Amino acid sequence: MSITIAGIVKNGVVVPNSPLPEGASVEIHLNEAVLEVPPELQQELAAWQRASANALDLVERLAQEGRVDAEG
């Protein structure tokens, strides 16, 4: 059975839009059509990416602080 999962290439690495199952065999097909993304949507997507990165940094910092507090 074939499942289609879209994604994008960032810094030469394929990043899928949804998680892939471990051990899955994949085959990459490039789409011929280039999607036009309006500048407003590009800005919104960039803002979401920054927010996501900031949230991850915060979670990692809080986890590290929790370890320090637990250790005394």
C-alpha positions in Angstrom: 0.0 0.0 0.0 1.3 3.5 -0.8 0.8 6.6 1.4 1.6 10.1 0.2 3.2 12.4 2.7 4.1 15.9 1.6 7.2 17.7 2.8 9.8 20.3 2.0 13.6 20.3 1.6 15.5 22.4 4.2 19.3 22.6 3.9 19.3 19.6 1.6 17.2 17.4 4.0 13.7 16.2 3.3 11.4 17.3 6.2 8.0 15.5 6.0 4.8 17.4 7.1 3.8 14.5 9.3 5.8 11.8 11.2 6.9 8.8 9.3 6.8 5.3 10.9 10.2 3.9 12.1 11.7 1.6 9.5 9.4 2.7 6.7 10.8 2.3 3.2 10.4 5.6 1.4 10.8 6.8 -2.2 11.1 10.5 -3.1 9.4 12.0 -6.1 9.9 15.6 -6.9 6.8 17.6 -7.9 7.3 19.5 -11.1 5.0 22.3 -10.2 6.4 25.0 -7.9 3.8 26.3 -5.4 3.4 30.0 -5.2 3.1 31.0 -1.6 1.9 34.6 -1.0 4.3 36.8 1.0 1.7 37.1 3.9 1.5 33.3 4.2 5.3 33.0 4.1 5.6 35.5 6.9 3.0 33.7 9.0 4.7 30.3 8.5 8.1 31.9 9.4 6.5 33.3 12.6 5.1 29.8 13.5 8.5 28.3 13.0 10.1 30.9 15.2 7.4 30.4 17.9 7.9 26.6 17.7 11.7 26.9 18.1 11.3 29.4 21.0 8.8 27.0 22.7 11.3 24.1 22.4 14.1 26.2 23.8 11.8 27.1 26.8 10.9 23.5 27.4 14.5 22.4 27.3 15.6 25.2 29.6 12.8 24.4 32.1 13.7 20.7 32.0 17.4 21.6 32.7 16.4 23.9 35.6 14.2 21.1 37.0 17.2 18.8 37.0 19.3 21.4 38.8 16.6 22.0 41.4 16.1 18.2 41.9 19.9 17.8 42.4 20.0 20.5 45.0 
